[in-house]
Amino acid sequence: MSGCRKRCKRQILKFAQYVFRIITGTLSTDSIDDEQEQYTIRHRPEALEQLEAQTRFTKKELQTLYRGFKNECPSGVVNEETFKGIYSQFFPQGDASRYAHFLFNAFDTDHNGSVNFEDFALGLSILLRGSVQEKLNWAFNLYDINKDGYITKDEMLDIMRAIYSMMGRCTYPVLKDDTPRQHVEIFFQKMDKNKDGVVTIDEFIDCCQKDENIMRSMQLFENVI
């Protein structure tokens, strides 16, 4: 399983790099002249200044991000099907659609079925440059499927099944059908400190911060850019 985890981490890292290059135009702006950049600046100056205060990107980085985002998404939004299509390319050995659905919902903070530039910039800022606390908060939101402030065992199982489905043939030996449930039982027992049947954000963060493997995984995106 350790080799499988490494391969999956590499695939996720490749996806993160791909996403960043897509929305920045591969960070190569030689073909874009100053006039086009000035258009971007004029187009949304107030929004960019607000995002600069809300993220860890500079104004210039946000201008480049926005330009690339609009080049790839002229409508200014990404819907779930497009997001699934991009994400699934990096996990051909399995079915990534279910996990991509959960990941998309984590970016879609206003739950309107689409991810706009602001949604993406805020999420990307956390994943690439956020503190450990911010990344764990984001991860909690991913697992909290119904967004009620708690993670239930069923929610954790849904995510875990989606992850194993995404890994597909990457797992060796082939996992049994009840493996995701067994892993959830172990994780949930560790996280649900007061045994009330749900995991709060405090319980989630406290447990993750004490787990060396989880803390190492928090560094996954740090070298993307």
Accessible surface in RSA format (square Angstrom, percent):
REM  Atomic radii and reference values for relative SASA: ProtOr
REM  Chains: A
REM  Algorithm: Lee & Richards
REM  Probe-radius: 1.40
REM  Slices: 20
REM RES _ NUM      All-atoms   Total-Side   Main-Chain    Non-polar    All polar
REM                ABS   REL    ABS   REL    ABS   REL    ABS   REL    ABS   REL
RES MET A   1    70.51  36.5  39.52  26.2  30.99  73.8  39.29  33.4  31.22  41.4
RES SER A   2    74.61  63.0  69.92  93.3   4.69  10.8  38.21  81.4  36.40  51.0
RES GLY A   3    32.01  39.5   0.00   N/A  32.01  39.5  27.47  75.4   4.55  10.2
RES CYS A   4     3.96   3.0   2.03   2.3   1.93   4.5   2.03   5.1   1.93   2.1
RES ARG A   5   128.06  53.8 125.06  63.8   3.00   7.1  48.05  65.7  80.01  48.5
RES LYS A   6   130.70  63.8 128.44  78.8   2.25   5.4  73.22  65.9  57.47  61.2
RES ARG A   7   106.62  44.8 105.01  53.5   1.61   3.8  46.12  63.0  60.51  36.7
RES CYS A   8    11.87   9.0  11.70  13.1   0.17   0.4  11.71  29.7   0.16   0.2
RES LYS A   9    80.22  39.1  79.97  49.1   0.25   0.6  46.62  42.0  33.60  35.8
RES ARG A  10   126.26  53.0 124.24  63.3   2.03   4.8  56.78  77.6  69.48  42.1
RES GLN A  11    39.17  21.9  39.17  28.6   0.00   0.0  10.13  21.6  29.04  22.0
RES ILE A  12    39.00  22.2  39.00  29.1   0.00   0.0  39.00  28.1   0.00   0.0
RES LEU A  13    50.52  28.1  50.52  36.1   0.00   0.0  50.52  35.5   0.00   0.0
RES LYS A  14   109.28  53.3 106.14  65.1   3.13   7.5  58.85  53.0  50.43  53.7
RES PHE A  15    14.92   7.5  14.92   9.2   0.00   0.0  14.92   9.0   0.00   0.0
RES ALA A  16     7.55   6.9   3.91   6.0   3.64   8.3   7.29  10.3   0.27   0.7
RES GLN A  17    46.43  26.0  45.39  33.2   1.04   2.5   2.56   5.5  43.86  33.3
RES TYR A  18    66.42  31.0  63.75  36.3   2.67   6.9  46.40  34.9  20.02  24.7
RES VAL A  19    13.06   8.6  12.21  11.1   0.85   2.0  13.06  11.3   0.00   0.0
RES PHE A  20    14.29   7.2  14.29   8.9   0.00   0.0  14.29   8.7   0.00   0.0
RES ARG A  21   122.45  51.4 122.24  62.3   0.21   0.5  26.38  36.1  96.07  58.2
RES ILE A  22    42.42  24.1  40.99  30.5   1.42   3.4  42.34  30.5   0.08   0.2
RES ILE A  23    10.25   5.8  10.25   7.6   0.00   0.0  10.25   7.4   0.00   0.0
RES THR A  24     4.72   3.4   1.87   1.9   2.85   6.8   1.87   2.5   2.85   4.3
RES GLY A  25    29.11  35.9   0.00   N/A  29.11  35.9  24.22  66.5   4.89  10.9
RES THR A  26    87.20  62.0  72.84  73.8  14.36  34.2  61.46  82.5  25.74  38.9
RES LEU A  27   100.21  55.8  74.49  53.3  25.73  64.7  75.51  53.0  24.70  66.5
RES SER A  28    65.59  55.4  49.02  65.4  16.57  38.2  33.68  71.7  31.92  44.7
RES THR A  29    49.09  34.9  43.65  44.3   5.43  12.9  12.21  16.4  36.88  55.7
RES ASP A  30   140.96  98.7 106.44 105.9  34.52  81.6  39.57  93.1 101.39 101.1
RES SER A  31   103.99  87.9  66.45  88.7  37.54  86.5  58.39 124.3  45.60  63.9
RES ILE A  32    42.12  24.0  29.40  21.9  12.72  30.7  29.40  21.2  12.72  34.5
RES ASP A  33    83.51  58.5  73.95  73.6   9.56  22.6  43.47 102.3  40.03  39.9
RES ASP A  34   111.57  78.2 108.68 108.2   2.89   6.8  31.81  74.9  79.76  79.5
RES GLU A  35   132.12  75.9 123.97  93.8   8.15  19.4  47.52  91.9  84.60  69.1
RES GLN A  36    87.23  48.8  84.14  61.5   3.09   7.4  32.25  68.7  54.97  41.7
RES GLU A  37    37.36  21.5  37.36  28.3   0.00   0.0   6.12  11.8  31.25  25.5
RES GLN A  38    85.94  48.1  85.94  62.8   0.00   0.0  25.12  53.5  60.82  46.1
RES TYR A  39   125.95  58.8 125.95  71.7   0.00   0.0  94.72  71.2  31.24  38.5
RES THR A  40     7.93   5.6   7.17   7.3   0.76   1.8   1.36   1.8   6.57   9.9
RES ILE A  41    43.39  24.7  43.28  32.2   0.11   0.3  43.28  31.2   0.11   0.3
RES ARG A  42   158.17  66.4 135.91  69.3  22.26  53.0  72.33  98.9  85.84  52.0
RES HIS A  43    84.69  46.3  58.68  40.8  26.01  66.5  42.29  43.6  42.40  49.3
RES ARG A  44    72.97  30.6  67.65  34.5   5.32  12.7  15.73  21.5  57.24  34.7
RES PRO A  45    52.28  38.1  52.04  47.4   0.24   0.9  52.28  43.2   0.00   0.0
RES GLU A  46   143.47  82.4 137.49 104.0   5.98  14.2  52.20 101.0  91.27  74.5
RES ALA A  47    23.94  22.0  16.91  26.1   7.03  16.0  21.30  30.0   2.64   7.0
RES LEU A  48     1.51   0.8   1.51   1.1   0.00   0.0   1.51   1.1   0.00   0.0
RES GLU A  49    91.28  52.4  83.19  62.9   8.09  19.3  25.71  49.7  65.56  53.5
RES GLN A  50   109.43  61.2 101.66  74.3   7.77  18.5  32.50  69.2  76.94  58.4
RES LEU A  51     3.13   1.7   3.13   2.2   0.00   0.0   3.13   2.2   0.00   0.0
RES GLU A  52    71.13  40.8  62.46  47.3   8.67  20.6  16.18  31.3  54.95  44.9
RES ALA A  53    91.73  84.3  49.69  76.7  42.04  95.6  60.87  85.7  30.85  81.7
RES GLN A  54    98.59  55.1  65.02  47.5  33.58  79.9  29.11  62.0  69.48  52.7
RES THR A  55    14.92  10.6   0.12   0.1  14.80  35.3   2.58   3.5  12.35  18.7
RES ARG A  56   119.80  50.3 100.07  51.0  19.73  47.0  40.39  55.2  79.41  48.1
RES PHE A  57     5.94   3.0   1.29   0.8   4.65  12.1   2.29   1.4   3.64  10.4
RES THR A  58    74.66  53.1  72.47  73.5   2.20   5.2  71.26  95.7   3.40   5.1
RES LYS A  59    64.37  31.4  63.24  38.8   1.14   2.7  33.52  30.2  30.85  32.9
RES LYS A  60   136.02  66.4 132.94  81.6   3.08   7.3 102.62  92.4  33.40  35.6
RES GLU A  61    58.99  33.9  54.73  41.4   4.27  10.2  33.28  64.4  25.71  21.0
RES LEU A  62     0.00   0.0   0.00   0.0   0.00   0.0   0.00   0.0   0.00   0.0
RES GLN A  63    14.25   8.0  14.02  10.2   0.23   0.5   1.07   2.3  13.18  10.0
RES THR A  64    24.90  17.7  24.46  24.8   0.44   1.0  11.43  15.4  13.47  20.4
RES LEU A  65     2.39   1.3   2.39   1.7   0.00   0.0   2.39   1.7   0.00   0.0
RES TYR A  66     8.53   4.0   8.53   4.9   0.00   0.0   5.55   4.2   2.98   3.7
RES ARG A  67    21.57   9.1  18.92   9.6   2.65   6.3  11.81  16.1   9.76   5.9
RES GLY A  68     2.13   2.6   0.00   N/A   2.13   2.6   1.88   5.2   0.25   0.6
RES PHE A  69     1.46   0.7   1.45   0.9   0.02   0.0   1.46   0.9   0.00   0.0
RES LYS A  70    66.34  32.4  61.13  37.5   5.21  12.4  35.82  32.2  30.51  32.5
RES ASN A  71    90.68  62.5  62.81  60.7  27.87  67.1  22.66  54.5  68.02  65.7
RES GLU A  72    91.53  52.6  66.49  50.3  25.05  59.6   6.45  12.5  85.09  69.5
RES CYS A  73    21.20  16.0  17.24  19.2   3.96   9.3   5.21  13.2  15.99  17.2
RES PRO A  74   102.77  74.9  87.12  79.4  15.65  56.9  89.46  73.9  13.31  82.7
RES SER A  75    89.69  75.8  51.35  68.5  38.34  88.3  53.33 113.6  36.36  50.9
RES GLY A  76    14.95  18.4   0.00   N/A  14.95  18.4  10.95  30.0   4.00   9.0
RES VAL A  77    62.47  41.1  54.39  49.2   8.09  19.5  54.39  47.3   8.09  21.9
RES VAL A  78    16.22  10.7  13.10  11.9   3.13   7.5  16.22  14.1   0.00   0.0
RES ASN A  79    76.69  52.9  73.85  71.4   2.84   6.8  22.65  54.5  54.04  52.2
RES GLU A  80    38.49  22.1  37.21  28.1   1.28   3.0  13.74  26.6  24.75  20.2
RES GLU A  81   121.99  70.0 114.11  86.3   7.88  18.8  60.34 116.7  61.65  50.3
RES THR A  82    70.42  50.1  59.54  60.4  10.88  25.9  44.85  60.2  25.57  38.6
RES PHE A  83     7.86   3.9   7.85   4.9   0.01   0.0   7.85   4.8   0.01   0.0
RES LYS A  84    44.57  21.7  44.47  27.3   0.10   0.2  11.67  10.5  32.90  35.0
RES GLY A  85    38.39  47.3   0.00   N/A  38.39  47.3  34.22  93.9   4.17   9.3
RES ILE A  86    41.79  23.8  41.11  30.6   0.68   1.6  41.11  29.6   0.68   1.9
RES TYR A  87     2.54   1.2   2.54   1.4   0.00   0.0   0.58   0.4   1.96   2.4
RES SER A  88    39.94  33.8  34.74  46.4   5.20  12.0  28.46  60.6  11.48  16.1
RES GLN A  89   117.22  65.5  89.39  65.3  27.83  66.3  41.91  89.2  75.31  57.1
RES PHE A  90    29.60  14.8  28.18  17.5   1.42   3.7  29.60  17.9   0.00   0.0
RES PHE A  91     0.92   0.5   0.00   0.0   0.92   2.4   0.00   0.0   0.92   2.6
RES PRO A  92   100.18  73.0  72.42  66.0  27.75 100.9  80.83  66.7  19.35 120.3
RES GLN A  93    34.32  19.2  29.67  21.7   4.65  11.1  20.01  42.6  14.30  10.8
RES GLY A  94    27.53  33.9   0.00   N/A  27.53  33.9  11.86  32.5  15.67  35.1
RES ASP A  95    79.65  55.8  73.19  72.8   6.46  15.3  29.69  69.9  49.96  49.8
RES ALA A  96     1.39   1.3   0.01   0.0   1.37   3.1   0.01   0.0   1.37   3.6
RES SER A  97    38.89  32.9  38.71  51.7   0.18   0.4  23.52  50.1  15.37  21.5
RES ARG A  98   120.34  50.5 117.84  60.1   2.50   6.0  44.12  60.3  76.22  46.2
RES TYR A  99    26.94  12.6  26.94  15.3   0.00   0.0   3.01   2.3  23.93  29.5
RES ALA A 100     0.00   0.0   0.00   0.0   0.00   0.0   0.00   0.0   0.00   0.0
RES HIS A 101    44.22  24.2  44.22  30.7   0.00   0.0  27.84  28.7  16.38  19.1
RES PHE A 102     4.50   2.3   2.87   1.8   1.63   4.2   3.57   2.2   0.93   2.7
RES LEU A 103    16.72   9.3  16.72  12.0   0.00   0.0  16.72  11.7   0.00   0.0
RES PHE A 104     1.10   0.6   1.10   0.7   0.00   0.0   1.10   0.7   0.00   0.0
RES ASN A 105    38.90  26.8  38.37  37.1   0.53   1.3   8.46  20.4  30.43  29.4
RES ALA A 106     1.01   0.9   0.00   0.0   1.01   2.3   0.00   0.0   1.01   2.7
RES PHE A 107     8.63   4.3   7.61   4.7   1.01   2.6   8.59   5.2   0.04   0.1
RES ASP A 108     3.85   2.7   3.85   3.8   0.00   0.0   0.12   0.3   3.73   3.7
RES THR A 109    78.68  56.0  59.91  60.7  18.76  44.7  52.79  70.9  25.89  39.1
RES ASP A 110    83.65  58.6  56.58  56.3  27.08  64.0  42.91 101.0  40.74  40.6
RES HIS A 111   110.39  60.3  80.71  56.1  29.68  75.9  60.82  62.7  49.57  57.7
RES ASN A 112    93.30  64.3  57.37  55.4  35.93  86.5  37.42  90.1  55.88  54.0
RES GLY A 113    45.62  56.3   0.00   N/A  45.62  56.3  32.11  88.1  13.52  30.3
RES SER A 114    21.61  18.3  21.22  28.3   0.39   0.9  11.67  24.8   9.95  13.9
RES VAL A 115     1.47   1.0   1.47   1.3   0.00   0.0   1.47   1.3   0.00   0.0
RES ASN A 116    42.73  29.5  42.53  41.1   0.19   0.5  10.08  24.3  32.65  31.6
RES PHE A 117     6.64   3.3   6.24   3.9   0.39   1.0   6.24   3.8   0.39   1.1
RES GLU A 118    40.69  23.4  40.69  30.8   0.00   0.0  33.69  65.2   7.00   5.7
RES ASP A 119     9.73   6.8   8.65   8.6   1.08   2.6   0.00   0.0   9.73   9.7
RES PHE A 120    11.66   5.8  11.66   7.2   0.00   0.0  11.66   7.1   0.00   0.0
RES ALA A 121     1.73   1.6   0.00   0.0   1.73   3.9   1.60   2.3   0.13   0.3
RES LEU A 122    56.81  31.6  55.51  39.7   1.30   3.3  55.62  39.1   1.19   3.2
RES GLY A 123     5.13   6.3   0.00   N/A   5.13   6.3   4.36  12.0   0.77   1.7
RES LEU A 124     6.95   3.9   6.95   5.0   0.00   0.0   6.95   4.9   0.00   0.0
RES SER A 125     4.95   4.2   4.95   6.6   0.01   0.0   1.57   3.3   3.39   4.7
RES ILE A 126    47.31  26.9  47.05  35.0   0.26   0.6  47.31  34.1   0.00   0.0
RES LEU A 127    25.96  14.5  25.96  18.6   0.00   0.0  25.96  18.2   0.00   0.0
RES LEU A 128     8.08   4.5   1.39   1.0   6.70  16.8   1.39   1.0   6.70  18.0
RES ARG A 129    79.05  33.2  60.78  31.0  18.27  43.5  34.07  46.6  44.99  27.3
RES GLY A 130    10.95  13.5   0.00   N/A  10.95  13.5   0.12   0.3  10.83  24.2
RES SER A 131    49.84  42.1  37.92  50.6  11.92  27.5  44.30  94.3   5.54   7.8
RES VAL A 132    55.99  36.8  52.03  47.1   3.96   9.6  52.03  45.2   3.96  10.7
RES GLN A 133    86.60  48.4  84.75  61.9   1.85   4.4  39.10  83.2  47.51  36.0
RES GLU A 134    56.96  32.7  55.18  41.7   1.78   4.2  23.06  44.6  33.90  27.7
RES LYS A 135    12.17   5.9   9.58   5.9   2.58   6.2   6.60   5.9   5.57   5.9
RES LEU A 136     1.06   0.6   1.06   0.8   0.00   0.0   1.06   0.7   0.00   0.0
RES ASN A 137    55.27  38.1  50.36  48.7   4.91  11.8  19.32  46.5  35.94  34.7
RES TRP A 138    27.42  11.0  22.44  10.9   4.98  11.7  24.15  12.9   3.27   5.3
RES ALA A 139    19.14  17.6  18.81  29.0   0.33   0.8  19.14  27.0   0.00   0.0
RES PHE A 140    11.06   5.5  11.06   6.8   0.00   0.0  11.06   6.7   0.00   0.0
RES ASN A 141    46.82  32.3  45.22  43.7   1.61   3.9  17.86  43.0  28.96  28.0
RES LEU A 142    12.58   7.0  10.54   7.5   2.04   5.1  10.57   7.4   2.00   5.4
RES TYR A 143    41.20  19.2  41.20  23.4   0.00   0.0  17.68  13.3  23.52  29.0
RES ASP A 144     6.44   4.5   6.44   6.4   0.00   0.0   0.03   0.1   6.41   6.4
RES ILE A 145    49.17  28.0  35.85  26.7  13.32  32.1  37.60  27.1  11.57  31.4
RES ASN A 146    97.03  66.9  67.85  65.6  29.18  70.3  40.19  96.7  56.84  54.9
RES LYS A 147    63.64  31.0  35.23  21.6  28.41  67.6  34.35  30.9  29.29  31.2
RES ASP A 148    75.81  53.1  48.38  48.1  27.44  64.9  38.07  89.6  37.74  37.6
RES GLY A 149    38.81  47.9   0.00   N/A  38.81  47.9  28.89  79.3   9.92  22.2
RES TYR A 150    96.81  45.2  96.81  55.1   0.00   0.0  48.72  36.6  48.09  59.3
RES ILE A 151     0.00   0.0   0.00   0.0   0.00   0.0   0.00   0.0   0.00   0.0
RES THR A 152    40.89  29.1  40.89  41.5   0.00   0.0  37.57  50.5   3.33   5.0
RES LYS A 153    76.56  37.3  75.21  46.1   1.35   3.2  36.97  33.3  39.59  42.2
RES ASP A 154   100.34  70.3  98.80  98.3   1.54   3.6  26.23  61.7  74.11  73.9
RES GLU A 155    14.30   8.2  14.20  10.7   0.10   0.2  13.61  26.3   0.69   0.6
RES MET A 156     4.14   2.1   4.14   2.7   0.00   0.0   3.14   2.7   1.00   1.3
RES LEU A 157     6.58   3.7   6.58   4.7   0.00   0.0   6.58   4.6   0.00   0.0
RES ASP A 158    54.92  38.5  50.97  50.7   3.96   9.4   3.89   9.2  51.03  50.9
RES ILE A 159     0.32   0.2   0.32   0.2   0.00   0.0   0.32   0.2   0.00   0.0
RES MET A 160    15.62   8.1  15.62  10.3   0.00   0.0   7.19   6.1   8.42  11.2
RES ARG A 161   113.54  47.7 108.61  55.4   4.94  11.8  40.85  55.8  72.69  44.1
RES ALA A 162     2.08   1.9   0.00   0.0   2.08   4.7   1.70   2.4   0.38   1.0
RES ILE A 163    41.52  23.6  41.52  30.9   0.00   0.0  41.52  29.9   0.00   0.0
RES TYR A 164    29.58  13.8  22.50  12.8   7.08  18.4  15.10  11.3  14.48  17.9
RES SER A 165    49.46  41.8  34.65  46.2  14.81  34.1  29.67  63.2  19.79  27.7
RES MET A 166     4.52   2.3   4.52   3.0   0.00   0.0   4.52   3.8   0.00   0.0
RES MET A 167    10.72   5.6  10.72   7.1   0.00   0.0   4.11   3.5   6.61   8.8
RES GLY A 168    25.93  32.0   0.00   N/A  25.93  32.0  19.31  53.0   6.62  14.8
RES ARG A 169   190.83  80.1 162.30  82.7  28.53  67.9  83.72 114.4 107.11  64.9
RES CYS A 170    13.90  10.5   5.55   6.2   8.35  19.6   9.56  24.2   4.34   4.7
RES THR A 171    11.17   7.9   7.63   7.7   3.54   8.4   0.87   1.2  10.30  15.6
RES TYR A 172   175.25  81.8 166.26  94.6   8.99  23.4 118.01  88.7  57.24  70.6
RES PRO A 173    94.85  69.1  94.46  86.1   0.39   1.4  94.68  78.2   0.17   1.1
RES VAL A 174   129.90  85.5 110.51 100.0  19.39  46.7 110.51  96.0  19.39  52.6
RES LEU A 175    46.48  25.9  30.21  21.6  16.27  40.9  32.12  22.6  14.36  38.6
RES LYS A 176   157.82  77.0 147.45  90.5  10.38  24.7  97.25  87.5  60.58  64.5
RES ASP A 177   145.27 101.8 119.58 119.0  25.69  60.7  44.28 104.2 100.99 100.7
RES ASP A 178    67.69  47.4  62.73  62.4   4.96  11.7  34.54  81.3  33.15  33.1
RES THR A 179    13.99   9.9  13.99  14.2   0.00   0.0   6.84   9.2   7.15  10.8
RES PRO A 180    11.72   8.5  11.72  10.7   0.00   0.0  11.72   9.7   0.00   0.0
RES ARG A 181   107.70  45.2 107.35  54.7   0.35   0.8  39.19  53.6  68.51  41.5
RES GLN A 182    92.04  51.5  87.85  64.2   4.19  10.0  33.07  70.4  58.97  44.7
RES HIS A 183    47.92  26.2  47.51  33.0   0.41   1.1  20.71  21.3  27.21  31.7
RES VAL A 184     1.23   0.8   1.23   1.1   0.00   0.0   1.23   1.1   0.00   0.0
RES GLU A 185    74.11  42.5  71.63  54.2   2.47   5.9  35.02  67.7  39.08  31.9
RES ILE A 186    98.00  55.8  95.99  71.5   2.00   4.8  97.44  70.2   0.56   1.5
RES PHE A 187    80.28  40.2  79.49  49.2   0.79   2.1  80.28  48.7   0.00   0.0
RES PHE A 188     8.06   4.0   8.06   5.0   0.00   0.0   8.06   4.9   0.00   0.0
RES GLN A 189   127.96  71.6 115.99  84.8  11.97  28.5  31.50  67.0  96.46  73.2
RES LYS A 190    94.11  45.9  86.12  52.8   7.99  19.0  64.37  57.9  29.73  31.7
RES MET A 191    14.88   7.7  14.88   9.8   0.00   0.0  14.88  12.6   0.00   0.0
RES ASP A 192     7.15   5.0   7.15   7.1   0.00   0.0   1.58   3.7   5.58   5.6
RES LYS A 193   110.85  54.1  87.94  54.0  22.91  54.6  54.64  49.2  56.21  59.9
RES ASN A 194    97.18  67.0  68.15  65.9  29.03  69.9  41.62 100.2  55.57  53.7
RES LYS A 195   130.89  63.9 102.92  63.2  27.96  66.6  94.65  85.2  36.23  38.6
RES ASP A 196    78.23  54.8  43.91  43.7  34.32  81.2  37.59  88.5  40.64  40.5
RES GLY A 197    42.66  52.6   0.00   N/A  42.66  52.6  31.28  85.9  11.38  25.5
RES VAL A 198    35.57  23.4  35.57  32.2   0.00   0.0  35.57  30.9   0.00   0.0
RES VAL A 199     0.00   0.0   0.00   0.0   0.00   0.0   0.00   0.0   0.00   0.0
RES THR A 200    36.83  26.2  36.83  37.3   0.00   0.0  33.67  45.2   3.15   4.8
RES ILE A 201    65.03  37.0  64.73  48.2   0.30   0.7  64.73  46.6   0.30   0.8
RES ASP A 202   107.84  75.5 102.51 102.0   5.33  12.6  30.69  72.2  77.15  76.9
RES GLU A 203    19.81  11.4  17.11  12.9   2.70   6.4  16.41  31.7   3.40   2.8
RES PHE A 204     8.63   4.3   8.63   5.3   0.00   0.0   8.63   5.2   0.00   0.0
RES ILE A 205    13.98   8.0  13.98  10.4   0.00   0.0  13.98  10.1   0.00   0.0
RES ASP A 206    53.09  37.2  50.89  50.7   2.20   5.2  19.24  45.3  33.85  33.8
RES CYS A 207     9.43   7.1   6.51   7.3   2.92   6.9   1.40   3.5   8.03   8.7
RES CYS A 208     2.11   1.6   2.11   2.4   0.00   0.0   0.00   0.0   2.11   2.3
RES GLN A 209    85.71  47.9  64.64  47.2  21.07  50.2  14.82  31.5  70.89  53.8
RES LYS A 210   149.32  72.8 114.22  70.1  35.10  83.6  84.32  75.9  65.00  69.2
RES ASP A 211    29.87  20.9  24.08  24.0   5.79  13.7   8.88  20.9  20.99  20.9
RES GLU A 212   131.82  75.7 124.17  93.9   7.65  18.2  49.28  95.3  82.55  67.4
RES ASN A 213    96.18  66.3  92.71  89.6   3.47   8.3  25.68  61.8  70.50  68.1
RES ILE A 214    48.04  27.3  46.27  34.5   1.77   4.3  48.03  34.6   0.01   0.0
RES MET A 215    51.41  26.6  48.90  32.4   2.51   6.0  49.17  41.8   2.24   3.0
RES ARG A 216   134.92  56.6 125.84  64.2   9.08  21.6  60.19  82.3  74.73  45.3
RES SER A 217    34.26  29.0  27.78  37.1   6.48  14.9  21.59  46.0  12.67  17.7
RES MET A 218    29.62  15.3  27.40  18.1   2.22   5.3  29.09  24.7   0.54   0.7
RES GLN A 219   106.06  59.3  99.42  72.7   6.64  15.8  18.48  39.3  87.57  66.4
RES LEU A 220    37.75  21.0  25.51  18.2  12.25  30.8  32.77  23.0   4.99  13.4
RES PHE A 221    34.34  17.2  33.69  20.9   0.65   1.7  33.69  20.4   0.65   1.9
RES GLU A 222    90.91  52.2  72.89  55.1  18.02  42.9  19.39  37.5  71.52  58.4
RES ASN A 223   133.12  91.8 111.14 107.4  21.98  52.9  31.73  76.4 101.39  98.0
RES VAL A 224    16.87  11.1   0.00   0.0  16.87  40.7   0.00   0.0  16.87  45.8
RES ILE A 225    75.28  42.8  17.69  13.2  57.59 138.8  52.97  38.1  22.32  60.6
END  Absolute sums over single chains surface
CHAIN  1 A    12163.1      10336.7       1826.4       6466.5       5696.6
END  Absolute sums over all chains
TOTAL         12163.1      10336.7       1826.4       6466.5       5696.6
